[in-house]
Amino acid sequence: MKHEKPLKYHIIIFIWINLINIIQICVGKKDIDKNNPEKFTIDLFNDNSEFISRYHYTYNYTTLFFNEYEEIKLIHDAKSAVICNSEDIDKGDDEKETVLFWTTPYSGKYYNMTSIFMSAFPIWYNEQKKQNKIFCLKFYDAGWDDNVNAEICKDEKPCPDMIMIGTTQLSYRYKNDETLNLEPYFRKYFKKTGKSIESLINKYSYYDYHLGNNWLAVPLIVDFRTFWFNITTFDYCIDQGYDLHYPPPISDYWGRNYHKTWTWEKVFEYAKKIKNCTGLPGLNFPRSNSYEDAKAFIILCQSLGIPFITEDINSNVKKCGFRSEEYIKKLSIIIEPFENHYIDKWLKEDQVFKWLNSSSYPESFDTYPKLRMIDSIPNNDIQINGLGFGSPFKNLPGDILLSYMPGTSSFLGGAGIIITKMSKYPDQLFEYIEILINQDYPFFAELNSSITPFENIFGKKCIDVQKNKKELCNELLQFDEVTPYYYVYNNKMNVVFLNHITNGSNRGVSINLDYSSKYEFFDNKFLNINFQCDNEINFINHTITYSDKYKIEFPISENESIILKTMNDINYKLQSNDKICSIFDSTVKIAKPYQFPYSTFGEINDFENHNPISILLAHLYYKEYEKNPKTFKEIINECCDLIDHVFLPSCDNNKQILYNITDCNDTSQLMDITYLNCKTSNNTLKTIECSYIPYKNFKGIIIIMLITLTLIIEFIFLFIIIMNRKKRCIYSTGFHFLINLLISSAVLNTSVIFWIGKLNKYNCILKFWTLIVGITGFICSYCIKSEVINSVINTKNITKINKKYKSFLLFWVIGITQFILLLLWTFTQKGIEIGKKYYNYIGHYDYEKCSLGNVLILKLIFFIDYILIIISIIVAYRGRKVPSEFNDSKKILSASSVTFLLLTLCYILVFGDVEIAILYFIISLLILLISLFIIIIFVGEKILIVLNINIEPECSIIVETHKIDEIDKTVPFKIDSN
C-alpha cells in the first residue's frame, strides 16, 4: 500500500515555496522578465584568433551570475572570448552587432574579472533586445600595455569600442584624441537616476578621471596602498628590549591624531631598530612591477608637505616640485635607511649592476637605465620582516596585520572604462557601464575587493551582507600560511598544523605533517588530502565548514567530526574583517593620485615607464655616488632633470605649443625653432625658412652677382652707345630708343636688389617704384619703336613721321599717369606690416612683409602696363610682313611677347605672396635674365657693328626724324653700316 504523506506536510511545503518566492521578489535586484533567455554561449579564441572551444552556460536571474560562474572564472590562456545569447551565436554579422571590449585579467591569466563583465551581459542584452538590437560582446585580453599604447582604429588595426585602462594611462588615449568625452552621458545619468557620478566618486579620484572639461572614463576599480607590520617580529623585538609599539590602530599609543605621531620618520626609525634586532631589513617594498618605489616616494613627499609636481605658469608644463633647498633638507630623512639597508632590496640587481659597472655615466636621458622591481620571489610568499607597504589585494600571512598609513597620504589609482570615439554604439555602451556601476546589482562590489571608487560603497569583502558558512570559512582561511590548531578529543587536547591553501576558487586546508609530527600532542586521525570550504562538512567530498569565530569543523570520518580552533586567538587577536575594512576606508579617504593637486596628464604613463625615482633611490642604496661623486642635492637635481624631461610633452601631440624663433641665419636662410613646452622628435619641425633672401645666402650672392653683371653690361653698352651716337648704325636704329631701353633695364634690374635682404620701409617703397618704372619704360620703348617703324614702312617717308604720327605723345601721358599713380600709392604704403604663415606644430607664425598699400592703385598700374604691352604686340604684329631688312620690327614682336612674361613675373612677385624662397629666387633670376636677353637682342648687335666685329653688314631702318629723300617704293631702304 502506497504511503500517503499527511496534509500538514503539504501545507508546510506550500508555505515554504511561497515564502521563498516572496523573499526572492523582495530582495530581487530588478524586476526580471520570466521570459528572458537563460542560455548563453561563450566561444574562446587563442592569440592567433583561432577557435579553441565553445561553452554553454545558464544565467541565474536571482543571483545575477551564471550558474557556472566559478567555472568561468577558471578560464585561462584564452586571448579573446565572445559571449552571445545561444540563439544568436551562429548568426551572421548582418543579423547581430558585436562590440569589442579590451580588458585585462587583472589577476594573472584567469578570467576572474572578465567573468564579472560576462555576468552583466545578459541584463544589457535583454535591454537592447527590447529596442530591437541584437548584440554580442567580445572580450579581448590586450594587457595593460597595449590597452594604452597600441595603435587603434587605423588602417588594419583593431578598433575597440571600450577599453579598461589604468588611471595613470587615461590621458594618453585622450591626448591621441581617441576617447569620447563622457560629460554628456554623466548629465544624462544624473537626469535618469538623480545621482551625479561626480558626487559619487571619491573626492581625489576627480583628478584622475577629469581633464579640462572632459570626463575621460567611468571609474570602475579603485587601487590604493596600505601599510602592514609583522606582529611576531614586533613581539620578539619588544621582548629584546627595543622601544617599539604596534602601529595604529592596533595600539592606542599613537593617540587620536595618529597622522601626526605615526609618521615616515617613525617608520624609518622602527626599520632601523628592527634591522638591529633581527639582522634583517625592517621595511619591505612589495614584489611587484607596479612601480611601488615611486608610489612610496610620492606618498612620502605628500606627507612631508613637499610638492612632487609643480606647474610652470607661463608654459603650463608640469615639472619636478622638490628641487628647493627646503625640500631637499626634508627629503634627507631617506638617506640613512637606504644607505644602511634598513629597507630590503627591491630592484632587479642585474639591471642595477649593469648600470653601476658601465664604463661611462649616462650623458643623455635616453641612455639612463629603466630599472625594474623584483616582481616575484620563491613560492610567491609574502615576506615582511617588520614593516611593509603594498596593495590591499595581497593575501597576507596570519602574523601580518594591517595598520594605518604613516603620515597624511597614500597612493590612489585604479582603472576605468573609456568609450572610444570610433565606436558606433556609444549610447548603448554607456548603458552597459551603468549596469556595472549600479548598486542594485552585485557587479560593482564583485569587481572591487574591499573599497569601490564610489565613496562609502564597499567591495565584496567589506559589503554589509549576511555571509554563509562557506564564505565565512573562506574568509577565516584567506591567508596562505601554516597555522596551528588545537582540539579536544576523548578529553585530551591535541595540536595539528594546517596549510591554508587555495583550492580552485575556494579556500581550504591540508595537513602539514612536517610540523604536526614534531609535537607529542599530534593525533594522526587526519587524512593527508586537501579539504575545501563549503556550507557543510562532508567526509566523502572532502569539505569543511565554518563553526564559530576562529573555529572550523573538520570531518574525520563519515559519522564523526571535530572542532579545530586556531591558536591565533591565544597569541594575538586576529584582525576582524570589519576592522580591516575600516582601515581600508580610512586609507582611501586620504589617498591621492600621483599628480595631485593637478588633473591627470599623458606624461604620467611615461613617468612610470622610465621611473626616475628608482634611479634616485638606487644612488643611495647601492652608493653609486662613491664611483661618480655626487652630493644628495646633486642626486635630487639629477632625478628632477629626468622628471622634467619625462613631463615635457611631445610636440607631436601638443596642441598648445609655445616657442621662440631665432633671427634669420644669413648663410642657411633658416630660423631655428626653440620649443618651450614640448620636446621634439625626428618628425618635429625644427627650422623654418626666412621670409626674405639674405644677402649672404648663396641665393642672395648669386642675385647680387647677376645684378652687378647686368648693370656692368648695360653701363658698358650705354657708354659705347653714347660715344658712338653719331655712327650711322646707332643713329639709324634710334639713339633715344636704345638709351631708353638700357636705362629701363638698369632700373628694372636694380629693383631686384630691393627684393632681397632684410626689409625696411624705404626698401619696400623703392622696390615697387623701380619695378614699375623699369617695366613701364621697357614697354613704352617698344610701343614707340613699333609705331615709328610701321609709320616709315607705310609712308615710305621718314620726314613725314612728325606730321603723320603723333601717338608717341600718348606714351608721355601714360608715363606721367603712372608716375602720379605711384606717388599716390606711396602715400598709402605703410612700410612693413605683419603677415601670417601656417606651419605644422607651431601654427600661424607672424613675419614681416612689405605693405602693398592701396592694392587697387597697384593693380591699375599693372593693368595699364598690360594694355601697353598688348598694344606693343599688336603694332609689332602688324609689321610682321615687312622686308627682312627691317628686322627690328620682328625683334619687337618677340621682345614684346617675352616682356609679357616678364610683366607677369613682376605681377606674381608683387601680388603672388610667394613664400617659398626658391620660387622667389627663380623669379628674380628670370627677371634679370629676360631683361638682359632683351638688351642683348636690341643693343648687342649694334655694339658688335660699332666695334667692327663681323656680322651681317646691314642696319635696319632709321628712327631719327632727319630729312632724307623719299624712299623708292620698290627698293628696301638700306644704310651702309660704315
Phi, psi and omega in degrees: 000133182288134182279123178264129178283144183296157179300324180303322181296315181294324178296316181297316179299318180297316180297316181297318180298315179293323178297318178297318179297319179297316180298317180297322179292320183291318184265357180301145185286319181214161173291118184257125178291126182295340181272001178297141182292143180254341186265123179228152185236140178238125174256134181251145181226153181268191183298333181264016181062024177270138182298133179256302184196167179233137180232145178245129184231157181247129182269136181256110183281001173269309179278342185064029172226162173291146175301332180261027185306314181296328178289320180296323180300333183271000175299135180211165177063021173254125182286326180213158180215141178242126178248132179219160164298141186302333179284342186256346192302326184258008177287155178284168182295340179282350181251352181210162176243135178246118178263147186254124181242112175277118181229192178208147184300329179073333180224075178076208188269357186273169184264033181307313182276318181300327179298329178289315177300321178295324182292335178278344186298313183303322180295314179295319180302315182294321179296319181288326180295327177298337178261019177063035176239130179252119182239146162242160182234124180254125177258130179235124181278086182281335184084160185297326184288307181291332178304330181253326191259336185294142178288136183229154169059028176229140180053238181262011182288149178296155184233086181292148176273325178226150176222131170273125190219145182289154184296329179283355183248351189303312187289345179293315176293323179297317181298329178275006178061043183247352185254145177277134175289120185269006180306313179299325181287328176296322179292319178297321179298320179296316179295328184281320188249344186079005179239135177263134179299325180302321182279340182280323188288157176304140191300326181276346177292339177310321185287344178271324191257350184242132180217120184064237176253022186246134165265116190279328186201168172263121179301134183234320184227139177253143177230137178209176181242141180241173180239142183233162170211153181266107185292332178294315178297316179300314180299317181298312183290326176296319177296332179278000175099006180279141182278084179237149175226141177305139177296161177289150006266011182296323180246143177274002184303329190275352178077180183289325179267060185295340178299333181268342182254323178269088189243172177292330175298319179291324177299313180294326176294316179293322179299321179294315181296319180293323177298317179292328183283315188254344185079003179242156180306143184265354181223134182239137164270148179292151176278098187203154175263027184259026173057048185293330179293323177294318179298315180297318181296318181292321175300317178300313179301313182296323179288330180273001181075027180255124177288123177286326181232138168236171181231130176289123186296323185282319185260350183059029179260135176286142182222166174299136187255001188241037180279335190294157180302320181299315182288323178297322178296318178296321182285349182296350179292346180274348186297306185299309183297328180279318180295325183263009174058040169291345180252137181290148179299144186225349182260153174291112192286340175296323177290319181296312184291329175298321177291314183294325185269004179295144183289337180226148180280144180307133182254345179220165183303317185291343182267355177286144181286155171258095183282134181244154182277154171296121185252006176202154177223163182307133176064010179056028180286145172274114185249107177233111181282320182227282181243150181215163185218133179175195186284147178286353185272355180287142171274116186263147173301162187296333181267008176259118182248152176278147173224173173292152175294140173292150179077209189238017184208163170214174178276139176235125177213213179138206181209151177222177179250127173257153170252127184282155182295333184275357180293141179274351189230050183296323180296314181293323181291323177293328175295324175295317179296322178302322178295320181296324185262000180290123183289346177283347177252159185274359191290320182298316179291324181292328180288337184243127185295318187229308183236142176262170176292350180264136182299135176063017173248120189261160177277185191296329182278344184243356181291142185277084178228161177284123183260143177276176185297323180297316180294319179295323177295314178301321180292319180295326183258026190291340185259137175284110183195168172257120187234134176280139175234147174240154180206159179250126180221124184056045178060026179229133180280135180231159180233138175222141177259127181247139170274124172278122188228166172261130180234095186069233177266001181253169172262161180196191182220160169217158182282129174265095184291330181301317180278313188299319185292347180280347185253138182289343180282349185290127179246114189283073179252000189255140175286140181274066179223170180274134174245146180235157182290144173204181181280349176208159180279153176201112184295322182289319181273359178058053178241146174241172179211168179284137178250307182197181180304124180068014184232141172232152177260129189235124179280134176248352172199180180292337185244000188222142176218163177229159177261119176261131181243126181295143179278000177300328181288346175277316185282316180198166182273116178296137180296130178286160179296324178298319181293319178299314181295325177295319178295317178301314182298316179296323181292315181297326182294337179254356184287143183224151177290167176313307195274002181308134012262026180258156174290163182299156176211156192299333186282353174301320178298318178293324178300315178297319183297319181269329176043071178298340180297325177299321178297314180301310185288327178293327175307316184282314186294319183258006176051048179298332182296345177288330177278317178239089189309127178213145172277166178300323178298318179293324177295317178297315182295325176297315178299318180295323177299318179294318179296317179300321180292319179294317183287341178291116185291159177286138178295338182295333184241004184272128183263352181230068185279134171252143186204161169239148177238131182285169173294162182295132173277115187299327184285311184270346185058036180233155174241129180282139178259126174252116181273129186267336185227027175198161179253147188273163173229184179297335182271349187288138175293120184249340177219155172229157183284144177296154181280001178215165177266114180292153178298325185274352176288153184300328177291318177296320179296317179298316180297314180298318179297319180291320176300314180299316180297313181296320179294320178298313179300315182294320180289326175296314177300318181298318180296314181295319180298313181296317182292334183244028186296338181269356176291145190300323182293318179291316183298315184290326180290327182119095183301313182293325177298314180294320179297312180300319181296315181294317181294317179299317179296318179297319179295316179297316180295323178297329181298329183297326182295335178279350179269357175241168182084169181293143187282147164213170187300318184290322174302316183297325179283314185295325183292328176286317180298308183295324180296312183291314181299314182298311184290324178293320177299317176306306188294317180298322179300316179297315185299313180297316180300316181296316181297321181294315181298313181297323179297317180295315181297319184287324183266341185056026183210112182289331183292341181271001186296317183291336182271325188260338183233107181245011186292344178299338176295329177300321182290329173296318179297317180296317178300317179295321179298316178299320180297315180297318179297318178298321179295316178297318180298323182300324180289340178266348182285131185262009181082250181251136175230171184264127173252172181230135173235143179259132176231146172300148180080306187263349179077219181279128181247131179276131178222162181272140174212161181287137176291140176273356180061220178281105185295328181297319179295316180299317181292328176295319178300313179293325178299317178298318179296321177296322177297318179297316182293327177293318177300316180300317180295319181296314181296315179295325179294325178297332180263019184292338185261010178294156180304151184301338180295336180264062189286346178299326180297318179289325176296321180295321178298314179294314182295323179296320178295317178294323179294330175300317175297319179299316179297321179295319177299319178296321178297315178299319180298325182276313189253347187285352181049052182293118184255343181268121188300325184293324176292319177301317180294316181296317179298317179299316179298318180298320178300314181294315184290321180294316178298320178294320178299316180296318179297317183295318183290332179268317189261324186302319181297319180293323180295320179296321178294316180299322182275010177059034174271133191297112170219185178302119187281051175228156179225143186288183186302149179287148174242000176281161186255025177288160184287127178222144180302153180301137186280140176296133186291342184254351183243127178300148181278125181232154174225132180296133181293344180269000000 
